[in-house]
Every structure is written in C-alpha cells, then in structure tokens.
Amino acid sequence: MKNFRDLQIWNRSHGLTLEIYRLTHSFPKTEIYGLVSQMCRSSSSIPTNIAEGCGRHTEKDFARFLDNAMGSASELEYQLILAYDLQYITQDAYEKTNAELTEIKRMLNAFIQKLRN
C-alpha cells in the first residue's frame, strides 16, 4: 500500500483541482449546478481515484483506478473547452490549465503503462 501524498501525480492533480475551484468561483451563478459542479467533480475525481488506487493491494487494481482518473481527466478536458467557448475563462487561463491537465494525463498514462508491464 502506497501513501498517495508521496506521489507527484497526486500532488499535481490536487493542485489542478484547487485551480479549477478557483476558476469556477467566478462563473455565472446559473452554472452552479451545471458546469461548475461538473468541473469540480471531474477535477477532484482525478486525485480521488489516485488516492483510492493507492489503498489497493495489487498493481492491477491500482491501474484500474488510474484508468478511472484518466477518464475524469478527459471529461475535464472537454469541460475546459466548453468554459472557454462560453467565455467563462480567459484564453490565458484556458491554455495554462489545459497545459497542466495535458501533463497530468501524460503522467497518468506513463504510470498506467508502468503498472501493467
């Protein structure tokens, strides 16, 4: 059993989640139960699945939770596009957040491959 707090991927995805909460704070109030809720849920699901996977006893189980984290990251990727297209976030905020998300997805993919080999 690993301590998820020691994993760089968990720390980065936790930081991304905090940033998503900050970004969505300024969204229109009409989005509180829509896009805001979806973005907060999908972003927090990434480090949550990493943490839960660390509590599993086999690498196969851990990889399955990392797959779930990857799915949540893909959801967030679309939600960022939507937020940008709706002009809820600036181009700079979109590019910065999307770049971090892309790096997290790359790290997840590498970790999944390592566990499966």
C-alpha positions as CSV (number, residue, x, y, z in Angstrom):
1,M,0.0,0.0,0.0
2,K,1.4,3.4,-1.1
3,N,1.0,6.8,0.5
4,F,-0.8,8.8,-2.2
5,R,0.6,12.1,-0.7
6,D,4.1,10.9,-1.8
7,L,3.1,10.7,-5.5
8,Q,3.9,13.6,-7.7
9,I,0.9,12.8,-9.9
10,W,-1.4,13.1,-6.9
11,N,0.1,16.4,-5.8
12,R,-0.2,17.9,-9.3
13,S,-3.7,16.7,-9.8
14,H,-4.7,18.0,-6.3
15,G,-3.2,21.4,-7.3
16,L,-5.2,21.3,-10.6
17,T,-8.3,20.6,-8.6
18,L,-7.7,23.7,-6.4
19,E,-7.2,25.8,-9.5
20,I,-10.5,24.5,-11.0
21,Y,-12.3,25.5,-7.8
22,R,-10.7,29.0,-8.1
23,L,-11.5,29.3,-11.8
24,T,-15.2,28.3,-11.4
25,H,-15.7,30.6,-8.5
26,S,-16.3,33.5,-10.9
27,F,-18.7,31.5,-13.3
28,P,-22.3,32.8,-13.6
29,K,-24.5,31.7,-10.7
30,T,-26.7,29.9,-13.2
31,E,-23.9,27.4,-13.7
32,I,-23.5,26.5,-10.0
33,Y,-25.4,23.2,-10.5
34,G,-24.3,22.8,-14.1
35,L,-20.8,23.3,-15.4
36,V,-19.3,24.4,-12.1
37,S,-20.5,21.2,-10.4
38,Q,-19.3,19.1,-13.3
39,M,-15.8,20.6,-13.4
40,C,-15.3,20.4,-9.7
41,R,-16.5,16.8,-9.6
42,S,-14.3,15.7,-12.6
43,S,-11.2,17.5,-11.4
44,S,-11.5,16.2,-7.8
45,S,-12.1,12.7,-9.2
46,I,-8.6,12.6,-10.6
47,P,-6.7,12.7,-7.2
48,T,-9.5,10.8,-5.5
49,N,-9.1,7.8,-7.8
50,I,-5.3,8.0,-7.4
51,A,-5.7,8.0,-3.6
52,E,-8.2,5.1,-3.7
53,G,-5.9,3.1,-6.0
54,C,-3.1,3.5,-3.6
55,G,-5.2,1.8,-1.0
56,R,-5.5,-1.3,-3.2
57,H,-3.2,-4.3,-2.7
58,T,-2.4,-5.2,-6.3
59,E,-0.9,-3.2,-9.1
60,K,-3.7,-4.4,-11.4
61,D,-6.3,-2.8,-9.1
62,F,-4.2,0.4,-8.8
63,A,-4.0,0.6,-12.6
64,R,-7.8,0.3,-12.8
65,F,-8.2,3.3,-10.6
66,L,-5.7,5.2,-12.6
67,D,-7.8,4.4,-15.7
68,N,-10.8,6.0,-13.9
69,A,-8.6,9.1,-13.1
70,M,-7.8,9.3,-16.9
71,G,-11.4,9.2,-17.8
72,S,-12.1,12.1,-15.4
73,A,-9.2,14.0,-16.8
74,S,-10.7,13.6,-20.3
75,E,-14.1,14.8,-19.0
76,L,-12.3,17.9,-17.6
77,E,-10.5,18.5,-20.8
78,Y,-13.9,18.9,-22.6
79,Q,-15.3,21.0,-19.8
80,L,-12.4,23.4,-20.1
81,I,-13.1,23.8,-23.8
82,L,-16.7,24.5,-23.1
83,A,-15.9,27.0,-20.4
84,Y,-13.6,28.8,-22.7
85,D,-16.0,28.8,-25.6
86,L,-18.7,30.2,-23.3
87,Q,-16.2,32.9,-22.4
88,Y,-16.3,31.9,-18.7
89,I,-12.4,31.7,-18.6
90,T,-9.8,33.7,-20.5
91,Q,-7.6,32.3,-23.2
92,D,-4.6,32.5,-20.8
93,A,-6.4,30.6,-18.1
94,Y,-7.6,28.0,-20.6
95,E,-4.1,27.5,-22.0
96,K,-2.4,27.3,-18.6
97,T,-4.9,25.0,-17.1
98,N,-5.1,22.8,-20.2
99,A,-1.3,22.5,-20.3
100,E,-1.3,21.3,-16.8
101,L,-4.1,18.8,-17.5
102,T,-2.2,17.5,-20.5
103,E,0.9,16.9,-18.4
104,I,-1.2,15.1,-15.8
105,K,-2.7,12.9,-18.5
106,R,0.8,12.1,-19.8
107,M,1.9,11.2,-16.3
108,L,-1.2,9.0,-15.7
109,N,-0.6,7.2,-19.0
110,A,3.1,6.5,-18.1
111,F,2.1,5.3,-14.6
112,I,-0.6,3.0,-16.0
113,Q,1.9,1.5,-18.5
114,K,4.5,1.0,-15.8
115,L,2.0,-0.8,-13.6
116,R,0.8,-3.1,-16.4
117,N,4.3,-4.1,-17.5
